[in-house]
Amino acid sequence: MLIMQETTPPEQSLYARLVVRDEAIDAIDQFLEYRPTMKFTINGKHVWARKFIRKFSSPSEVGTSRVFP
């Protein structure tokens, strides 16, 4: 699922979020070449990509792998 920032014309989105299943995480790591951030060029525009690593706010959330509650 790809979620883009909502904007009104002529503005452009500044960010997007890509949500993948747990079994696809290895593919994302390979795509980013195991780096924390990586720069791409899409349609002539520079785009930075990184893997989101959730910071846990409570001990009950430790060990969960879900992106959204």
PDB file of N, H, CA, C and O in Angstrom:
ATOM      1  N   MET A   1       0.848  -1.161   0.000  1.00  0.00           N
ATOM      2  CA  MET A   1       0.000   0.000   0.000  1.00  0.00           C
ATOM      3  C   MET A   1       0.897   1.229   0.000  1.00  0.00           C
ATOM      4  O   MET A   1       1.816   1.316   0.814  1.00  0.00           O
ATOM      5  N   LEU A   2       0.654   2.167  -0.883  1.00  0.00           N
ATOM      6  H   LEU A   2      -0.093   2.096  -1.545  1.00  0.00           H
ATOM      7  CA  LEU A   2       1.414   3.405  -0.967  1.00  0.00           C
ATOM      8  C   LEU A   2       0.513   4.558  -0.540  1.00  0.00           C
ATOM      9  O   LEU A   2      -0.573   4.740  -1.090  1.00  0.00           O
ATOM     10  N   ILE A   3       0.962   5.332   0.434  1.00  0.00           N
ATOM     11  H   ILE A   3       1.845   5.185   0.881  1.00  0.00           H
ATOM     12  CA  ILE A   3       0.191   6.455   0.945  1.00  0.00           C
ATOM     13  C   ILE A   3       0.986   7.720   0.681  1.00  0.00           C
ATOM     14  O   ILE A   3       2.093   7.880   1.195  1.00  0.00           O
ATOM     15  N   MET A   4       0.422   8.627  -0.127  1.00  0.00           N
ATOM     16  H   MET A   4      -0.477   8.496  -0.545  1.00  0.00           H
ATOM     17  CA  MET A   4       1.090   9.879  -0.462  1.00  0.00           C
ATOM     18  C   MET A   4       0.530  11.003   0.400  1.00  0.00           C
ATOM     19  O   MET A   4      -0.622  10.949   0.831  1.00  0.00           O
ATOM     20  N   GLN A   5       1.348  12.018   0.648  1.00  0.00           N
ATOM     21  H   GLN A   5       2.283  12.062   0.297  1.00  0.00           H
ATOM     22  CA  GLN A   5       0.891  13.217   1.347  1.00  0.00           C
ATOM     23  C   GLN A   5      -0.178  13.898   0.505  1.00  0.00           C
ATOM     24  O   GLN A   5      -0.020  14.028  -0.709  1.00  0.00           O
ATOM     25  N   GLU A   6      -1.265  14.335   1.137  1.00  0.00           N
ATOM     26  H   GLU A   6      -1.393  14.229   2.123  1.00  0.00           H
ATOM     27  CA  GLU A   6      -2.320  15.030   0.412  1.00  0.00           C
ATOM     28  C   GLU A   6      -1.921  16.491   0.199  1.00  0.00           C
ATOM     29  O   GLU A   6      -1.503  17.171   1.136  1.00  0.00           O
ATOM     30  N   THR A   7      -2.053  16.962  -1.035  1.00  0.00           N
ATOM     31  H   THR A   7      -2.392  16.409  -1.796  1.00  0.00           H
ATOM     32  CA  THR A   7      -1.728  18.350  -1.380  1.00  0.00           C
ATOM     33  C   THR A   7      -2.787  18.888  -2.328  1.00  0.00           C
ATOM     34  O   THR A   7      -3.594  18.135  -2.874  1.00  0.00           O
ATOM     35  N   THR A   8      -2.770  20.203  -2.514  1.00  0.00           N
ATOM     36  H   THR A   8      -2.115  20.814  -2.070  1.00  0.00           H
ATOM     37  CA  THR A   8      -3.649  20.826  -3.506  1.00  0.00           C
ATOM     38  C   THR A   8      -2.776  21.367  -4.628  1.00  0.00           C
ATOM     39  O   THR A   8      -1.682  21.866  -4.361  1.00  0.00           O
ATOM     40  N   PRO A   9      -3.229  21.283  -5.880  1.00  0.00           N
ATOM     41  CA  PRO A   9      -2.429  21.783  -6.996  1.00  0.00           C
ATOM     42  C   PRO A   9      -2.116  23.264  -6.809  1.00  0.00           C
ATOM     43  O   PRO A   9      -2.978  23.990  -6.314  1.00  0.00           O
ATOM     44  N   PRO A  10      -0.963  23.740  -7.166  1.00  0.00           N
ATOM     45  CA  PRO A  10       0.135  23.100  -7.885  1.00  0.00           C
ATOM     46  C   PRO A  10       1.198  22.493  -6.968  1.00  0.00           C
ATOM     47  O   PRO A  10       2.286  22.162  -7.439  1.00  0.00           O
ATOM     48  N   GLU A  11       0.913  22.340  -5.680  1.00  0.00           N
ATOM     49  H   GLU A  11       0.029  22.610  -5.299  1.00  0.00           H
ATOM     50  CA  GLU A  11       1.890  21.752  -4.757  1.00  0.00           C
ATOM     51  C   GLU A  11       2.137  20.286  -5.098  1.00  0.00           C
ATOM     52  O   GLU A  11       1.305  19.625  -5.720  1.00  0.00           O
ATOM     53  N   GLN A  12       3.314  19.793  -4.672  1.00  0.00           N
ATOM     54  H   GLN A  12       3.989  20.331  -4.168  1.00  0.00           H
ATOM     55  CA  GLN A  12       3.659  18.397  -4.870  1.00  0.00           C
ATOM     56  C   GLN A  12       3.872  17.741  -3.513  1.00  0.00           C
ATOM     57  O   GLN A  12       4.240  18.402  -2.542  1.00  0.00           O
ATOM     58  N   SER A  13       3.637  16.442  -3.455  1.00  0.00           N
ATOM     59  H   SER A  13       3.338  15.904  -4.244  1.00  0.00           H
ATOM     60  CA  SER A  13       3.829  15.697  -2.211  1.00  0.00           C
ATOM     61  C   SER A  13       5.279  15.750  -1.783  1.00  0.00           C
ATOM     62  O   SER A  13       6.183  15.690  -2.617  1.00  0.00           O
ATOM     63  N   LEU A  14       5.503  15.863  -0.477  1.00  0.00           N
ATOM     64  H   LEU A  14       4.769  15.911   0.200  1.00  0.00           H
ATOM     65  CA  LEU A  14       6.854  15.876   0.059  1.00  0.00           C
ATOM     66  C   LEU A  14       7.266  14.515   0.602  1.00  0.00           C
ATOM     67  O   LEU A  14       8.454  14.259   0.800  1.00  0.00           O
ATOM     68  N   TYR A  15       6.296  13.646   0.842  1.00  0.00           N
ATOM     69  H   TYR A  15       5.332  13.855   0.681  1.00  0.00           H
ATOM     70  CA  TYR A  15       6.631  12.322   1.360  1.00  0.00           C
ATOM     71  C   TYR A  15       5.573  11.317   0.936  1.00  0.00           C
ATOM     72  O   TYR A  15       4.465  11.673   0.534  1.00  0.00           O
ATOM     73  N   ALA A  16       5.955  10.043   1.042  1.00  0.00           N
ATOM     74  H   ALA A  16       6.854   9.754   1.369  1.00  0.00           H
ATOM     75  CA  ALA A  16       5.036   8.930   0.804  1.00  0.00           C
ATOM     76  C   ALA A  16       5.427   7.813   1.757  1.00  0.00           C
ATOM     77  O   ALA A  16       6.573   7.731   2.201  1.00  0.00           O
ATOM     78  N   ARG A  17       4.484   6.971   2.058  1.00  0.00           N
ATOM     79  H   ARG A  17       3.554   7.037   1.697  1.00  0.00           H
ATOM     80  CA  ARG A  17       4.741   5.832   2.944  1.00  0.00           C
ATOM     81  C   ARG A  17       4.364   4.563   2.200  1.00  0.00           C
ATOM     82  O   ARG A  17       3.274   4.467   1.637  1.00  0.00           O
ATOM     83  N   LEU A  18       5.260   3.598   2.200  1.00  0.00           N
ATOM     84  H   LEU A  18       6.145   3.677   2.658  1.00  0.00           H
ATOM     85  CA  LEU A  18       5.018   2.312   1.565  1.00  0.00           C
ATOM     86  C   LEU A  18       4.917   1.275   2.676  1.00  0.00           C
ATOM     87  O   LEU A  18       5.861   1.090   3.445  1.00  0.00           O
ATOM     88  N   VAL A  19       3.779   0.603   2.761  1.00  0.00           N
ATOM     89  H   VAL A  19       3.013   0.754   2.137  1.00  0.00           H
ATOM     90  CA  VAL A  19       3.557  -0.409   3.791  1.00  0.00           C
ATOM     91  C   VAL A  19       3.633  -1.774   3.121  1.00  0.00           C
ATOM     92  O   VAL A  19       2.929  -2.038   2.147  1.00  0.00           O
ATOM     93  N   VAL A  20       4.495  -2.639   3.653  1.00  0.00           N
ATOM     94  H   VAL A  20       5.066  -2.424   4.445  1.00  0.00           H
ATOM     95  CA  VAL A  20       4.667  -3.976   3.078  1.00  0.00           C
ATOM     96  C   VAL A  20       4.402  -5.032   4.144  1.00  0.00           C
ATOM     97  O   VAL A  20       4.449  -4.755   5.343  1.00  0.00           O
ATOM     98  N   ARG A  21       4.125  -6.239   3.683  1.00  0.00           N
ATOM     99  H   ARG A  21       4.086  -6.463   2.710  1.00  0.00           H
ATOM    100  CA  ARG A  21       3.921  -7.362   4.603  1.00  0.00           C
ATOM    101  C   ARG A  21       5.250  -7.763   5.222  1.00  0.00           C
ATOM    102  O   ARG A  21       6.316  -7.473   4.678  1.00  0.00           O
ATOM    103  N   ASP A  22       5.173  -8.435   6.370  1.00  0.00           N
ATOM    104  H   ASP A  22       4.307  -8.670   6.812  1.00  0.00           H
ATOM    105  CA  ASP A  22       6.381  -8.859   7.080  1.00  0.00           C
ATOM    106  C   ASP A  22       7.318  -9.686   6.197  1.00  0.00           C
ATOM    107  O   ASP A  22       8.538  -9.551   6.292  1.00  0.00           O
ATOM    108  N   GLU A  23       6.758 -10.536   5.345  1.00  0.00           N
ATOM    109  H   GLU A  23       5.767 -10.646   5.268  1.00  0.00           H
ATOM    110  CA  GLU A  23       7.606 -11.402   4.514  1.00  0.00           C
ATOM    111  C   GLU A  23       8.344 -10.629   3.419  1.00  0.00           C
ATOM    112  O   GLU A  23       9.244 -11.182   2.786  1.00  0.00           O
ATOM    113  N   ALA A  24       7.985  -9.364   3.181  1.00  0.00           N
ATOM    114  H   ALA A  24       7.254  -8.915   3.695  1.00  0.00           H
ATOM    115  CA  ALA A  24       8.641  -8.561   2.152  1.00  0.00           C
ATOM    116  C   ALA A  24       9.735  -7.660   2.714  1.00  0.00           C
ATOM    117  O   ALA A  24      10.385  -6.941   1.956  1.00  0.00           O
ATOM    118  N   ILE A  25       9.948  -7.685   4.016  1.00  0.00           N
ATOM    119  H   ILE A  25       9.420  -8.270   4.632  1.00  0.00           H
ATOM    120  CA  ILE A  25      10.943  -6.810   4.628  1.00  0.00           C
ATOM    121  C   ILE A  25      12.334  -7.087   4.072  1.00  0.00           C
ATOM    122  O   ILE A  25      13.108  -6.153   3.863  1.00  0.00           O
ATOM    123  N   ASP A  26      12.665  -8.351   3.829  1.00  0.00           N
ATOM    124  H   ASP A  26      12.036  -9.110   3.999  1.00  0.00           H
ATOM    125  CA  ASP A  26      13.976  -8.674   3.265  1.00  0.00           C
ATOM    126  C   ASP A  26      14.174  -8.028   1.896  1.00  0.00           C
ATOM    127  O   ASP A  26      15.278  -7.596   1.565  1.00  0.00           O
ATOM    128  N   ALA A  27      13.107  -7.963   1.102  1.00  0.00           N
ATOM    129  H   ALA A  27      12.210  -8.314   1.371  1.00  0.00           H
ATOM    130  CA  ALA A  27      13.203  -7.333  -0.217  1.00  0.00           C
ATOM    131  C   ALA A  27      13.486  -5.842  -0.078  1.00  0.00           C
ATOM    132  O   ALA A  27      14.248  -5.286  -0.870  1.00  0.00           O
ATOM    133  N   ILE A  28      12.889  -5.189   0.909  1.00  0.00           N
ATOM    134  H   ILE A  28      12.271  -5.640   1.552  1.00  0.00           H
ATOM    135  CA  ILE A  28      13.140  -3.762   1.144  1.00  0.00           C
ATOM    136  C   ILE A  28      14.597  -3.555   1.546  1.00  0.00           C
ATOM    137  O   ILE A  28      15.242  -2.620   1.072  1.00  0.00           O
ATOM    138  N   ASP A  29      15.121  -4.417   2.414  1.00  0.00           N
ATOM    139  H   ASP A  29      14.598  -5.177   2.800  1.00  0.00           H
ATOM    140  CA  ASP A  29      16.530  -4.320   2.812  1.00  0.00           C
ATOM    141  C   ASP A  29      17.451  -4.446   1.604  1.00  0.00           C
ATOM    142  O   ASP A  29      18.424  -3.702   1.489  1.00  0.00           O
ATOM    143  N   GLN A  30      17.155  -5.377   0.709  1.00  0.00           N
ATOM    144  H   GLN A  30      16.364  -5.982   0.803  1.00  0.00           H
ATOM    145  CA  GLN A  30      17.976  -5.538  -0.489  1.00  0.00           C
ATOM    146  C   GLN A  30      17.832  -4.332  -1.413  1.00  0.00           C
ATOM    147  O   GLN A  30      18.811  -3.892  -2.015  1.00  0.00           O
ATOM    148  N   PHE A  31      16.628  -3.801  -1.527  1.00  0.00           N
ATOM    149  H   PHE A  31      15.833  -4.159  -1.038  1.00  0.00           H
ATOM    150  CA  PHE A  31      16.370  -2.633  -2.366  1.00  0.00           C
ATOM    151  C   PHE A  31      17.190  -1.439  -1.888  1.00  0.00           C
ATOM    152  O   PHE A  31      17.718  -0.679  -2.699  1.00  0.00           O
ATOM    153  N   LEU A  32      17.294  -1.275  -0.571  1.00  0.00           N
ATOM    154  H   LEU A  32      16.865  -1.893   0.088  1.00  0.00           H
ATOM    155  CA  LEU A  32      18.077  -0.182   0.004  1.00  0.00           C
ATOM    156  C   LEU A  32      19.550  -0.542   0.163  1.00  0.00           C
ATOM    157  O   LEU A  32      20.332   0.242   0.699  1.00  0.00           O
ATOM    158  N   GLU A  33      19.923  -1.730  -0.305  1.00  0.00           N
ATOM    159  H   GLU A  33      19.287  -2.367  -0.740  1.00  0.00           H
ATOM    160  CA  GLU A  33      21.301  -2.218  -0.228  1.00  0.00           C
ATOM    161  C   GLU A  33      21.828  -2.192   1.209  1.00  0.00           C
ATOM    162  O   GLU A  33      23.001  -1.905   1.445  1.00  0.00           O
ATOM    163  N   TYR A  34      20.946  -2.493   2.164  1.00  0.00           N
ATOM    164  H   TYR A  34      19.993  -2.726   1.973  1.00  0.00           H
ATOM    165  CA  TYR A  34      21.269  -2.589   3.596  1.00  0.00           C
ATOM    166  C   TYR A  34      21.848  -1.286   4.157  1.00  0.00           C
ATOM    167  O   TYR A  34      22.593  -1.313   5.136  1.00  0.00           O
ATOM    168  N   ARG A  35      21.513  -0.156   3.548  1.00  0.00           N
ATOM    169  H   ARG A  35      20.908  -0.134   2.752  1.00  0.00           H
ATOM    170  CA  ARG A  35      21.938   1.159   4.040  1.00  0.00           C
ATOM    171  C   ARG A  35      20.779   1.797   4.810  1.00  0.00           C
ATOM    172  O   ARG A  35      19.622   1.455   4.569  1.00  0.00           O
ATOM    173  N   PRO A  36      21.076   2.723   5.738  1.00  0.00           N
ATOM    174  CA  PRO A  36      19.981   3.377   6.463  1.00  0.00           C
ATOM    175  C   PRO A  36      19.167   4.313   5.574  1.00  0.00           C
ATOM    176  O   PRO A  36      17.954   4.425   5.752  1.00  0.00           O
ATOM    177  N   THR A  37      19.807   4.985   4.626  1.00  0.00           N
ATOM    178  H   THR A  37      20.792   4.894   4.482  1.00  0.00           H
ATOM    179  CA  THR A  37      19.113   5.835   3.658  1.00  0.00           C
ATOM    180  C   THR A  37      19.761   5.655   2.293  1.00  0.00           C
ATOM    181  O   THR A  37      20.930   5.283   2.188  1.00  0.00           O
ATOM    182  N   MET A  38      18.978   5.927   1.243  1.00  0.00           N
ATOM    183  H   MET A  38      18.028   6.229   1.328  1.00  0.00           H
ATOM    184  CA  MET A  38      19.504   5.797  -0.105  1.00  0.00           C
ATOM    185  C   MET A  38      18.815   6.815  -1.003  1.00  0.00           C
ATOM    186  O   MET A  38      17.619   7.067  -0.856  1.00  0.00           O
ATOM    187  N   LYS A  39      19.562   7.396  -1.927  1.00  0.00           N
ATOM    188  H   LYS A  39      20.534   7.191  -2.046  1.00  0.00           H
ATOM    189  CA  LYS A  39      19.038   8.421  -2.831  1.00  0.00           C
ATOM    190  C   LYS A  39      18.718   7.795  -4.184  1.00  0.00           C
ATOM    191  O   LYS A  39      19.524   7.053  -4.745  1.00  0.00           O
ATOM    192  N   PHE A  40      17.516   8.108  -4.706  1.00  0.00           N
ATOM    193  H   PHE A  40      16.860   8.711  -4.251  1.00  0.00           H
ATOM    194  CA  PHE A  40      17.071   7.629  -6.004  1.00  0.00           C
ATOM    195  C   PHE A  40      16.679   8.827  -6.852  1.00  0.00           C
ATOM    196  O   PHE A  40      16.446   9.917  -6.330  1.00  0.00           O
ATOM    197  N   THR A  41      16.608   8.623  -8.160  1.00  0.00           N
ATOM    198  H   THR A  41      16.797   7.738  -8.584  1.00  0.00           H
ATOM    199  CA  THR A  41      16.089   9.631  -9.072  1.00  0.00           C
ATOM    200  C   THR A  41      14.861   9.039  -9.753  1.00  0.00           C
ATOM    201  O   THR A  41      14.951   8.015 -10.431  1.00  0.00           O
ATOM    202  N   ILE A  42      13.708   9.691  -9.569  1.00  0.00           N
ATOM    203  H   ILE A  42      13.635  10.523  -9.019  1.00  0.00           H
ATOM    204  CA  ILE A  42      12.455   9.240 -10.167  1.00  0.00           C
ATOM    205  C   ILE A  42      11.898  10.398 -10.982  1.00  0.00           C
ATOM    206  O   ILE A  42      11.636  11.475 -10.448  1.00  0.00           O
ATOM    207  N   ASN A  43      11.719  10.170 -12.276  1.00  0.00           N
ATOM    208  H   ASN A  43      11.932   9.294 -12.711  1.00  0.00           H
ATOM    209  CA  ASN A  43      11.224  11.214 -13.196  1.00  0.00           C
ATOM    210  C   ASN A  43      12.049  12.498 -13.086  1.00  0.00           C
ATOM    211  O   ASN A  43      11.499  13.599 -13.130  1.00  0.00           O
ATOM    212  N   GLY A  44      13.361  12.356 -12.942  1.00  0.00           N
ATOM    213  H   GLY A  44      13.808  11.462 -12.906  1.00  0.00           H
ATOM    214  CA  GLY A  44      14.247  13.505 -12.891  1.00  0.00           C
ATOM    215  C   GLY A  44      14.300  14.205 -11.540  1.00  0.00           C
ATOM    216  O   GLY A  44      14.975  15.226 -11.406  1.00  0.00           O
ATOM    217  N   LYS A  45      13.603  13.679 -10.538  1.00  0.00           N
ATOM    218  H   LYS A  45      13.055  12.850 -10.647  1.00  0.00           H
ATOM    219  CA  LYS A  45      13.593  14.294  -9.210  1.00  0.00           C
ATOM    220  C   LYS A  45      14.309  13.392  -8.221  1.00  0.00           C
ATOM    221  O   LYS A  45      14.209  12.166  -8.287  1.00  0.00           O
ATOM    222  N   HIS A  46      15.035  14.022  -7.302  1.00  0.00           N
ATOM    223  H   HIS A  46      15.116  15.017  -7.248  1.00  0.00           H
ATOM    224  CA  HIS A  46      15.775  13.265  -6.300  1.00  0.00           C
ATOM    225  C   HIS A  46      14.851  12.883  -5.150  1.00  0.00           C
ATOM    226  O   HIS A  46      14.086  13.704  -4.642  1.00  0.00           O
ATOM    227  N   VAL A  47      14.942  11.622  -4.756  1.00  0.00           N
ATOM    228  H   VAL A  47      15.562  10.956  -5.169  1.00  0.00           H
ATOM    229  CA  VAL A  47      14.093  11.081  -3.699  1.00  0.00           C
ATOM    230  C   VAL A  47      14.978  10.322  -2.711  1.00  0.00           C
ATOM    231  O   VAL A  47      15.802   9.501  -3.112  1.00  0.00           O
ATOM    232  N   TRP A  48      14.803  10.599  -1.429  1.00  0.00           N
ATOM    233  H   TRP A  48      14.134  11.267  -1.104  1.00  0.00           H
ATOM    234  CA  TRP A  48      15.510   9.859  -0.390  1.00  0.00           C
ATOM    235  C   TRP A  48      14.573   8.807   0.175  1.00  0.00           C
ATOM    236  O   TRP A  48      13.401   9.086   0.430  1.00  0.00           O
ATOM    237  N   ALA A  49      15.081   7.606   0.370  1.00  0.00           N
ATOM    238  H   ALA A  49      16.032   7.379   0.162  1.00  0.00           H
ATOM    239  CA  ALA A  49      14.280   6.517   0.933  1.00  0.00           C
ATOM    240  C   ALA A  49      14.975   5.979   2.171  1.00  0.00           C
ATOM    241  O   ALA A  49      16.203   5.930   2.241  1.00  0.00           O
ATOM    242  N   ARG A  50      14.168   5.574   3.151  1.00  0.00           N
ATOM    243  H   ARG A  50      13.171   5.614   3.095  1.00  0.00           H
ATOM    244  CA  ARG A  50      14.708   4.935   4.340  1.00  0.00           C
ATOM    245  C   ARG A  50      13.677   3.976   4.887  1.00  0.00           C
ATOM    246  O   ARG A  50      12.481   4.107   4.626  1.00  0.00           O
ATOM    247  N   LYS A  51      14.150   3.020   5.642  1.00  0.00           N
ATOM    248  H   LYS A  51      15.121   2.913   5.854  1.00  0.00           H
ATOM    249  CA  LYS A  51      13.281   2.049   6.289  1.00  0.00           C
ATOM    250  C   LYS A  51      12.853   2.624   7.635  1.00  0.00           C
ATOM    251  O   LYS A  51      13.691   3.065   8.422  1.00  0.00           O
ATOM    252  N   PHE A  52      11.550   2.619   7.897  1.00  0.00           N
ATOM    253  H   PHE A  52      10.869   2.260   7.259  1.00  0.00           H
ATOM    254  CA  PHE A  52      11.031   3.129   9.163  1.00  0.00           C
ATOM    255  C   PHE A  52      11.227   2.074  10.240  1.00  0.00           C
ATOM    256  O   PHE A  52      10.827   0.921  10.075  1.00  0.00           O
ATOM    257  N   ILE A  53      11.839   2.471  11.328  1.00  0.00           N
ATOM    258  H   ILE A  53      12.164   3.407  11.462  1.00  0.00           H
ATOM    259  CA  ILE A  53      12.002   1.579  12.477  1.00  0.00           C
ATOM    260  C   ILE A  53      11.259   2.226  13.630  1.00  0.00           C
ATOM    261  O   ILE A  53      11.636   3.294  14.112  1.00  0.00           O
ATOM    262  N   ARG A  54      10.196   1.564  14.064  1.00  0.00           N
ATOM    263  H   ARG A  54       9.890   0.696  13.673  1.00  0.00           H
ATOM    264  CA  ARG A  54       9.320   2.121  15.086  1.00  0.00           C
ATOM    265  C   ARG A  54      10.017   2.204  16.435  1.00  0.00           C
ATOM    266  O   ARG A  54      10.684   1.261  16.861  1.00  0.00           O
ATOM    267  N   LYS A  55       9.857   3.341  17.102  1.00  0.00           N
ATOM    268  H   LYS A  55       9.316   4.107  16.756  1.00  0.00           H
ATOM    269  CA  LYS A  55      10.362   3.506  18.458  1.00  0.00           C
ATOM    270  C   LYS A  55       9.223   3.161  19.397  1.00  0.00           C
ATOM    271  O   LYS A  55       8.157   3.773  19.324  1.00  0.00           O
ATOM    272  N   PHE A  56       9.427   2.204  20.267  1.00  0.00           N
ATOM    273  H   PHE A  56      10.293   1.708  20.326  1.00  0.00           H
ATOM    274  CA  PHE A  56       8.371   1.720  21.142  1.00  0.00           C
ATOM    275  C   PHE A  56       8.147   2.696  22.284  1.00  0.00           C
ATOM    276  O   PHE A  56       9.094   3.178  22.905  1.00  0.00           O
ATOM    277  N   SER A  57       6.870   2.981  22.552  1.00  0.00           N
ATOM    278  H   SER A  57       6.100   2.589  22.048  1.00  0.00           H
ATOM    279  CA  SER A  57       6.538   3.923  23.611  1.00  0.00           C
ATOM    280  C   SER A  57       6.148   3.238  24.910  1.00  0.00           C
ATOM    281  O   SER A  57       6.133   3.875  25.963  1.00  0.00           O
ATOM    282  N   SER A  58       5.833   1.948  24.851  1.00  0.00           N
ATOM    283  H   SER A  58       5.845   1.431  23.995  1.00  0.00           H
ATOM    284  CA  SER A  58       5.475   1.241  26.070  1.00  0.00           C
ATOM    285  C   SER A  58       6.015  -0.188  26.003  1.00  0.00           C
ATOM    286  O   SER A  58       6.172  -0.735  24.911  1.00  0.00           O
ATOM    287  N   PRO A  59       6.301  -0.798  27.153  1.00  0.00           N
ATOM    288  CA  PRO A  59       6.837  -2.162  27.161  1.00  0.00           C
ATOM    289  C   PRO A  59       5.895  -3.173  26.515  1.00  0.00           C
ATOM    290  O   PRO A  59       6.361  -4.199  26.019  1.00  0.00           O
ATOM    291  N   SER A  60       4.586  -2.919  26.504  1.00  0.00           N
ATOM    292  H   SER A  60       4.208  -2.086  26.907  1.00  0.00           H
ATOM    293  CA  SER A  60       3.640  -3.868  25.910  1.00  0.00           C
ATOM    294  C   SER A  60       3.779  -3.943  24.390  1.00  0.00           C
ATOM    295  O   SER A  60       3.371  -4.934  23.784  1.00  0.00           O
ATOM    296  N   GLU A  61       4.352  -2.902  23.762  1.00  0.00           N
ATOM    297  H   GLU A  61       4.684  -2.097  24.254  1.00  0.00           H
ATOM    298  CA  GLU A  61       4.520  -2.896  22.314  1.00  0.00           C
ATOM    299  C   GLU A  61       5.786  -3.611  21.866  1.00  0.00           C
ATOM    300  O   GLU A  61       5.917  -3.921  20.682  1.00  0.00           O
ATOM    301  N   VAL A  62       6.716  -3.880  22.761  1.00  0.00           N
ATOM    302  H   VAL A  62       6.610  -3.628  23.723  1.00  0.00           H
ATOM    303  CA  VAL A  62       7.961  -4.536  22.393  1.00  0.00           C
ATOM    304  C   VAL A  62       7.651  -5.936  21.889  1.00  0.00           C
ATOM    305  O   VAL A  62       6.903  -6.685  22.518  1.00  0.00           O
ATOM    306  N   GLY A  63       8.231  -6.278  20.757  1.00  0.00           N
ATOM    307  H   GLY A  63       8.839  -5.670  20.247  1.00  0.00           H
ATOM    308  CA  GLY A  63       8.032  -7.609  20.185  1.00  0.00           C
ATOM    309  C   GLY A  63       6.937  -7.652  19.153  1.00  0.00           C
ATOM    310  O   GLY A  63       6.780  -8.677  18.491  1.00  0.00           O
ATOM    311  N   THR A  64       6.168  -6.594  18.979  1.00  0.00           N
ATOM    312  H   THR A  64       6.295  -5.761  19.517  1.00  0.00           H
ATOM    313  CA  THR A  64       5.150  -6.581  17.940  1.00  0.00           C
ATOM    314  C   THR A  64       5.767  -6.083  16.643  1.00  0.00           C
ATOM    315  O   THR A  64       6.624  -5.199  16.654  1.00  0.00           O
ATOM    316  N   SER A  65       5.332  -6.649  15.532  1.00  0.00           N
ATOM    317  H   SER A  65       4.636  -7.367  15.523  1.00  0.00           H
ATOM    318  CA  SER A  65       5.912  -6.280  14.250  1.00  0.00           C
ATOM    319  C   SER A  65       4.929  -5.521  13.370  1.00  0.00           C
ATOM    320  O   SER A  65       5.228  -5.261  12.205  1.00  0.00           O
ATOM    321  N   ARG A  66       3.768  -5.160  13.895  1.00  0.00           N
ATOM    322  H   ARG A  66       3.525  -5.371  14.842  1.00  0.00           H
ATOM    323  CA  ARG A  66       2.771  -4.453  13.104  1.00  0.00           C
ATOM    324  C   ARG A  66       3.155  -2.988  12.937  1.00  0.00           C
ATOM    325  O   ARG A  66       3.701  -2.373  13.853  1.00  0.00           O
ATOM    326  N   VAL A  67       2.865  -2.433  11.760  1.00  0.00           N
ATOM    327  H   VAL A  67       2.421  -2.932  11.016  1.00  0.00           H
ATOM    328  CA  VAL A  67       3.160  -1.042  11.492  1.00  0.00           C
ATOM    329  C   VAL A  67       2.061  -0.158  12.063  1.00  0.00           C
ATOM    330  O   VAL A  67       2.340   0.910  12.608  1.00  0.00           O
ATOM    331  N   PHE A  68       0.814  -0.600  11.939  1.00  0.00           N
ATOM    332  H   PHE A  68       0.588  -1.467  11.496  1.00  0.00           H
ATOM    333  CA  PHE A  68      -0.316   0.159  12.453  1.00  0.00           C
ATOM    334  C   PHE A  68      -1.019  -0.654  13.530  1.00  0.00           C
ATOM    335  O   PHE A  68      -1.095  -1.878  13.419  1.00  0.00           O
ATOM    336  N   PRO A  69      -1.535  -0.004  14.568  1.00  0.00           N
ATOM    337  CA  PRO A  69      -2.240  -0.739  15.622  1.00  0.00           C
ATOM    338  C   PRO A  69      -3.530  -1.368  15.137  1.00  0.00           C
ATOM    339  O   PRO A  69      -4.230  -2.018  15.914  1.00  0.00           O
TER     340      PRO A  69
END
